[in-house]
Amino acid sequence: MASHKSAEKRSRQSEKKTLRNTMIKSSTKARIKSVLTAVEAKDQEGAKEALAVAVPVIAKAGAKGIFPKKTASRKISRLTKRVNAAKK
């Protein structure tokens, strides 16, 4: 437990940041899952639309430091490869 004023504030800020990061991470995972579900269902148009929504969300999470930037880039790349391979 925090024992002085600045430590208490740091603790409050940390809790808010953790909650925000968890929410963003969760919504990002949901977007990724919607792309993968569309790919598995062989719904090419749905997969492209879901990918168009997911890419900026993943990029923004990477820019904010929720995922490392290279991890975000890798996720985008792998999803795009999956969607492009599905149309063959």
Summary of the structure (lengths in Angstrom):
residues: 88
radius of gyration: 17.3
end to end distance: 57.3
largest distance: 61.9
contacts: 229
relative contact order: 0.12
helix: 85%
strand: 0%
